[in-house]
Amino acid sequence: MGEILQWTYPADAALSHWLRNHPNLGARDRSEVAEAVYDVLRHLRRYRQFGESGVGPASRRLAILGLAATLGAGELAEGLDAAEAEWLRRVSQIDLATLPRAVRGSIPDWLDERLGAMDSPETLIEALNRQASLDLRVNPLKAERDAMLAELQQGAGRYAPVAMPYSPWGIRMEGRPAINRWPQFENGSIEVQDEGSQLLALLVGPRRGEMIIDFCAGAGGKTLLLGALMRSTGRLYAFDVSAARLARAKPRFARSGLSNVVPVVIDNENDARVKRLAGKAQRVLVDAPCSGIGTLRRNPDLKWRQHPEALAELGQLQERILNSAARCVAPGGRLVYATCSLLAEENEAQAERFLASHPDFERLDAAGILAARCENLKLEGPYVQLRPDVHGTDGFFAAVFERKKKGAAAEGSEAAEAPDVSEGQGEPA
């Protein structure tokens, strides 16, 4: 806990590093340590308040609360002295309903203010503090969901695999199985991907033979699904500014059986390789860098590592990336902007700003596009906003824009100076 709470590295990286340095721990011990650490990160503000009345090192008091929550106080009896045992008994009896919402839900004041302005903030905050289930996705190029589900129910039934309510490729499991050792994972038939992330592919709507750009490809999860839905035809560019992220994606690309993915490390959103694709892509997905507030179920440390000042910088970056990606869209082509955030300044505000400054694009009803593919998914358009308390997914936002077919001509003299978006729709040399 001491290492992680310095916030030098993401919690998962710091924990992995610590576990590697303690190879003698058994699998059960490692699991219990990890679970307790994440419990503390989820409830850090409340636990710190409880810890103010205790004695001894603060990190030990946090560890006691995390282990008591995950293992049960009885498991700790032998390791506590009399004062610690009495303190734990006393704080365990505190009525959480008497605490302010920000303390009860363990979120910083700035985030409490923003989430508090949304519908049903109490259930949202509570859902963000619950551990997420494990979401899997079948590779449509290699497997059918129902057949894979039957296979997993037979071989991994103790993890209670079920079909996801919305994604046609999704399987949800309880617990933390080591799926990276499963043959279905090793041969590229299944991948780990949150259901909300899977649904983005339905908004992109890829078709065979098209040129498509995944503008912020990251570790490649969405790229893989788009490529499979293209049946490995056409050309799918996976852009990212991080060579390390794309390098981590390459084994996934290899397992997937895709041959149409072109990973490209770019220097920034205005890289010359981006400019060469001006007006040539039928579909462009921008899963923009964001605060990640929608992923707190999986990354609870983000609420303590993120700051309101950083949101302004992120907003400027999101705007620059969206503007650059828009230049790549062919007339009649589709641009999808998405974040794993719940915050309006990263979501609706960005979409509205983009529309105001790009008269050659029009907004499509993203909620309607999804509803046509997911009968039981109820959303109010024109944007898609998924919430963990309502949809059981991470918090996701998406907006869909289409470039007007006659947009370039209507822009008059400015269009003459812009890159020629009307020339061939084929692949660049």
C-alpha positions in Angstrom: 0.0 0.0 0.0 2.9 2.4 0.8 4.3 2.1 -2.7 0.9 2.4 -4.5 -0.2 5.4 -2.4 2.7 7.4 -3.8 0.8 7.4 -7.1 4.1 7.1 -9.0 2.7 4.3 -11.2 -0.7 2.9 -11.9 -1.9 0.5 -9.2 -2.0 -2.6 -11.4 1.7 -1.9 -12.5 2.9 -1.3 -8.9 1.1 -4.4 -7.6 2.5 -6.6 -10.5 6.0 -5.3 -9.7 5.6 -6.1 -6.0 4.2 -9.6 -6.7 7.1 -10.3 -9.0 9.5 -9.4 -6.2 7.7 -11.8 -3.9 7.8 -15.1 -5.9 7.4 -17.3 -2.8 3.8 -16.2 -2.3 1.3 -18.9 -3.2 -1.5 -18.3 -5.7 -4.1 -17.9 -3.0 -2.0 -15.4 -1.1 -1.4 -13.4 -4.2 -5.1 -13.3 -5.0 -5.9 -12.2 -1.4 -3.3 -9.4 -1.4 -4.5 -8.1 -4.7 -8.2 -8.2 -3.7 -7.4 -6.3 -0.4 -5.3 -3.7 -2.2 -8.1 -2.9 -4.6 -10.6 -2.8 -1.8 -8.5 -0.2 -0.1 -8.2 1.9 -3.3 -12.0 1.7 -3.8 -12.8 2.9 -0.2 -9.6 4.9 0.5 -11.3 8.1 1.7 -13.6 6.4 4.1 -10.8 4.1 5.3 -8.5 7.0 5.9 -11.2 8.7 8.0 -11.7 5.6 10.0 -7.9 5.3 10.4 -7.6 8.7 12.0 -8.8 7.2 15.3 -6.4 4.2 15.3 -2.8 3.8 16.3 0.3 2.6 14.5 1.4 3.1 10.9 -1.4 4.5 8.7 -0.7 2.0 5.9 -1.2 -0.9 8.4 -4.6 0.5 9.4 -5.6 0.7 5.7 -4.4 -2.9 5.2 -6.3 -4.1 8.2 -9.5 -2.6 6.8 -8.9 -4.0 3.4 -8.2 -7.5 4.6 -11.2 -7.3 7.1 -13.5 -6.4 4.2 -12.2 -9.1 1.8 -11.3 -12.0 4.2 -13.5 -11.2 7.2 -12.4 -9.7 10.6 -12.1 -13.2 12.1 -9.2 -14.1 9.8 -7.2 -11.3 11.3 -7.6 -12.1 15.0 -4.2 -13.7 15.4 -2.4 -10.8 13.8 -3.9 -7.9 15.7 -3.0 -6.6 19.1 -5.8 -5.7 21.6 -5.9 -2.0 20.7 -6.1 -2.8 16.9 -8.8 -5.4 17.5 -10.9 -2.9 19.6 -10.4 -0.1 16.9 -11.5 -2.5 14.1 -14.6 -3.5 16.1 -15.5 0.1 16.8 -15.1 1.4 13.2 -17.0 -1.6 11.8 -20.1 -0.5 13.7 -20.2 3.0 12.2 -23.4 3.5 10.2 -22.3 4.5 6.7 -25.5 6.4 6.1 -24.4 9.0 8.6 -21.3 9.9 6.5 -21.3 12.5 3.8 -21.7 11.0 0.3 -18.2 11.8 -0.8 -16.8 10.0 2.2 -19.2 7.1 2.1 -18.5 6.6 -1.6 -14.8 7.4 -1.3 -14.5 9.9 -4.1 -12.7 13.3 -4.1 -14.8 16.4 -3.7 -14.4 17.5 -7.3 -15.7 14.2 -8.6 -18.6 14.1 -6.1 -19.7 17.5 -7.4 -19.7 16.3 -11.0 -21.4 12.9 -10.4 -23.8 14.6 -8.0 -25.3 16.6 -10.9 -26.2 13.4 -12.7 -29.3 11.2 -12.4 -29.3 8.8 -9.4 -25.8 9.7 -8.2 -26.0 7.4 -5.2 -26.5 4.2 -7.3 -23.8 5.4 -9.8 -21.2 6.0 -7.2 -22.0 2.7 -5.5 -21.7 0.8 -8.8 -18.4 2.5 -9.6 -17.1 1.0 -6.3 -18.1 -2.5 -7.1 -15.7 -4.9 -8.6 -16.4 -5.5 -12.3 -17.2 -8.9 -13.7 -14.9 -10.4 -16.3 -16.1 -9.6 -19.8 -15.0 -11.8 -22.7 -15.6 -11.5 -26.4 -15.5 -14.2 -29.0 -13.5 -13.6 -32.1 -16.2 -13.7 -34.9 -13.5 -14.8 -37.3 -12.9 -18.0 -35.3 -15.9 -18.8 -33.1 -19.6 -18.5 -32.6 -20.7 -17.0 -29.3 -23.3 -19.8 -28.4 -20.9 -22.6 -29.2 -18.1 -20.9 -27.1 -20.5 -20.3 -24.3 -21.5 -24.0 -24.2 -17.8 -24.9 -24.2 -17.0 -22.6 -21.3 -20.0 -23.7 -19.3 -18.8 -27.2 -19.5 -15.1 -26.6 -18.9 -15.2 -23.5 -16.6 -18.7 -23.7 -15.1 -17.6 -22.6 -11.7 -17.1 -19.1 -13.1 -20.7 -19.0 -14.2 -20.3 -17.9 -17.8 -23.5 -16.3 -19.3 -24.3 -14.5 -22.6 -24.1 -10.7 -22.3 -27.4 -8.8 -22.4 -26.4 -6.5 -25.3 -23.2 -7.5 -27.2 -23.8 -10.3 -29.7 -20.2 -11.5 -29.1 -20.0 -11.1 -25.3 -19.7 -13.7 -22.5 -19.7 -12.5 -18.8 -18.0 -14.5 -16.0 -17.6 -14.2 -12.3 -14.4 -14.5 -10.4 -10.8 -14.1 -11.7 -9.9 -17.1 -13.8 -6.4 -17.2 -15.4 -7.8 -17.2 -18.9 -4.5 -16.3 -20.5 -3.6 -20.0 -20.0 -6.8 -21.3 -21.6 -6.5 -22.8 -25.1 -9.4 -20.7 -26.3 -7.4 -17.6 -25.4 -4.1 -18.9 -26.7 -5.6 -19.7 -30.1 -7.3 -16.3 -30.4 -10.9 -17.5 -30.1 -11.6 -15.2 -27.1 -10.4 -11.9 -25.8 -11.0 -9.8 -22.7 -13.1 -6.7 -23.5 -15.7 -4.8 -21.6 -19.2 -5.0 -23.1 -19.4 -1.2 -23.6 -16.2 -1.3 -25.6 -17.6 -4.2 -27.7 -20.7 -2.1 -28.5 -18.5 0.6 -30.1 -18.0 -1.8 -33.1 -21.7 -1.7 -33.8 -21.5 2.1 -34.0 -18.6 2.0 -36.4 -20.5 -0.5 -38.6 -17.4 -1.8 -40.5 -18.0 -3.5 -43.9 -15.8 -5.8 -46.0 -13.2 -4.2 -48.2 -13.4 -0.7 -46.6 -10.5 1.4 -45.3 -11.0 2.0 -41.6 -8.8 3.8 -39.1 -8.7 3.1 -35.3 -7.2 6.4 -34.4 -6.2 5.7 -30.8 -5.8 1.9 -31.0 -4.0 1.4 -27.6 -3.8 -2.3 -26.8 -5.9 -3.2 -29.8 -9.1 -4.6 -28.4 -11.4 -2.6 -30.6 -9.1 -3.0 -33.6 -9.4 -6.8 -33.3 -13.2 -6.8 -33.4 -13.4 -4.3 -36.3 -10.9 -6.5 -38.3 -12.9 -9.6 -37.6 -16.2 -7.9 -38.7 -14.4 -6.9 -41.9 -13.6 -10.6 -42.3 -9.9 -9.6 -42.6 -10.5 -7.8 -45.9 -9.8 -4.2 -46.8 -7.3 -2.2 -44.7 -7.5 -1.4 -41.0 -5.0 1.1 -39.7 -4.2 0.9 -36.0 -2.7 4.3 -35.0 -1.2 5.1 -31.6 1.4 7.5 -30.3 2.7 4.8 -28.0 5.1 2.2 -29.6 4.9 0.2 -26.3 1.1 -0.1 -26.5 1.1 -1.2 -30.1 3.9 -3.7 -29.3 1.8 -5.2 -26.6 -1.1 -5.5 -29.2 1.0 -7.4 -31.7 0.7 -10.8 -30.1 -3.1 -10.2 -30.0 -3.1 -9.4 -33.7 -1.1 -12.6 -34.4 -3.5 -14.8 -32.3 -6.6 -13.3 -34.0 -5.8 -14.6 -37.5 -6.3 -11.1 -39.0 -4.2 -10.1 -42.0 -5.7 -6.7 -42.7 -4.3 -4.8 -39.6 -1.6 -2.2 -40.3 -0.2 -0.9 -36.9 1.3 2.6 -37.2 3.1 4.4 -34.5 2.5 8.2 -35.0 4.3 11.1 -33.5 1.1 13.1 -32.8 -2.3 13.7 -34.3 -0.8 15.7 -37.1 1.7 13.1 -38.2 2.4 13.1 -42.0 1.2 9.5 -42.1 -2.2 10.7 -40.9 -2.3 13.6 -43.4 -1.7 11.2 -46.3 -5.0 9.5 -45.6 -7.0 12.7 -45.8 -10.5 12.0 -47.1 -9.8 8.3 -47.7 -11.3 6.3 -44.9 -14.9 5.1 -44.8 -14.9 4.8 -41.0 -12.8 6.4 -38.4 -13.0 5.5 -34.7 -11.6 7.9 -32.1 -11.5 6.2 -28.7 -10.0 9.3 -27.2 -7.6 9.6 -24.2 -9.7 10.6 -21.3 -10.0 10.7 -17.5 -11.1 7.1 -17.4 -13.7 7.9 -14.8 -16.1 5.3 -16.3 -13.6 2.5 -15.6 -13.3 3.0 -11.8 -14.7 -0.5 -11.2 -11.4 -1.8 -12.8 -9.1 1.1 -12.1 -10.1 2.6 -8.7 -6.8 4.4 -8.3 -7.8 6.7 -11.2 -10.0 8.7 -9.0 -7.0 9.6 -6.8 -4.5 10.0 -9.7 -6.8 12.2 -11.8 -7.3 16.0 -11.1 -9.6 18.6 -12.4 -6.7 20.6 -13.8 -5.7 17.7 -16.0 -9.3 17.6 -17.5 -8.7 20.9 -19.2 -5.5 19.6 -20.9 -7.3 16.3 -21.8 -10.1 18.3 -23.4 -7.7 20.2 -25.6 -6.0 17.0 -26.7 -9.4 15.3 -27.4 -10.4 18.3 -29.6 -7.1 18.2 -31.5 -7.3 14.4 -32.1 -11.0 14.7 -33.2 -10.2 17.5 -35.6 -7.3 15.5 -37.1 -9.3 12.3 -37.4 -12.1 14.1 -39.1 -9.8 15.1 -42.0 -9.3 11.4 -42.8 -13.1 10.7 -43.3 -14.3 10.3 -46.9 -17.4 12.1 -48.0 -20.4 10.0 -46.8 -18.0 8.3 -44.3 -18.6 7.9 -40.6 -16.6 9.3 -37.6 -17.2 7.8 -34.1 -16.0 9.7 -31.0 -15.9 7.7 -27.8 -14.5 7.9 -24.3 -14.6 5.7 -21.2 -15.8 8.8 -19.2 -19.0 10.0 -17.6 -18.0 13.6 -17.5 -19.9 16.1 -19.8 -16.8 18.2 -20.6 -15.2 15.1 -22.2 -18.4 13.9 -23.8 -21.4 16.0 -24.9 -19.4 19.2 -24.8 -16.7 17.9 -27.1 -19.3 16.5 -29.5 -21.2 19.9 -29.6 -18.0 21.8 -30.1 -17.0 19.5 -33.0 -20.4 20.0 -34.7 -20.2 23.8 -34.3 -16.8 23.9 -36.0 -17.4 21.3 -38.7 -20.4 22.2 -40.9 -19.4 19.5 -43.3 -20.4 16.9 -40.7 -23.8 16.0 -39.4 -24.7 14.1 -36.2 -26.3 10.7 -36.4 -28.5 9.2 -33.7 -25.9 6.9 -32.0 -28.5 5.6 -29.6 -30.8 4.7 -32.5 -28.0 2.9 -34.3 -27.3 0.7 -31.2 -31.0 0.1 -30.5 -31.4 -1.3 -34.0 -28.8 -4.0 -33.1 -29.6 -4.5 -29.4 -33.3 -4.9 -28.8 -33.2 -4.7 -25.0 -30.8 -1.7 -24.8 -32.8 1.4 -23.9 -31.0 4.7 -24.5 -32.0 8.3 -25.0 -30.3 9.8 -28.0 -28.7 11.3 -29.8 -25.6 10.2 -27.9 -24.8 6.9 -26.2 -24.0 7.0 -22.5 -23.6 3.7 -20.7 -23.4 3.5 -16.9 -22.4 0.6 -14.6 -25.5 1.0 -12.4 -27.9 0.9 -15.4 -26.2 -1.2 -18.1 -23.7 -3.3 -16.1 -20.9 -2.0 -18.3 -18.1 0.5 -17.7 -19.1 4.1 -18.2 -18.9 4.8 -21.9 -19.9 7.7 -24.1 -20.1 7.7 -27.9 -21.2 10.2 -30.6 -21.5 9.3 -34.3 -21.0 11.9 -37.1 -21.2 11.5 -40.9 -19.4 13.6 -43.5 -21.8 15.2 -45.9 -21.3 14.0 -49.4 -21.4 17.5 -50.8 -19.8 19.1 -47.8 -16.4 19.8 -49.4 -18.0 21.7 -52.4 -20.2 23.7 -50.1 -17.3 25.1 -48.2 -16.4 27.3 -51.2 -12.9 28.7 -51.4 -11.7 27.1 -48.2 -12.2 23.7 -49.8 -9.8 24.6 -52.6 -7.0 25.0 -50.1 -7.9 21.8 -48.1 -6.6 18.3 -49.1 -8.5 16.8 -52.0 -11.0 14.5 -50.4 -12.7 13.6 -53.6 -9.9 11.6 -55.2 -10.0 7.8 -55.2 -11.4 5.9 -52.2 -8.8 3.2 -52.5 -5.8 2.5 -50.4 -2.8 4.8 -50.4 0.4 3.6 -52.0 
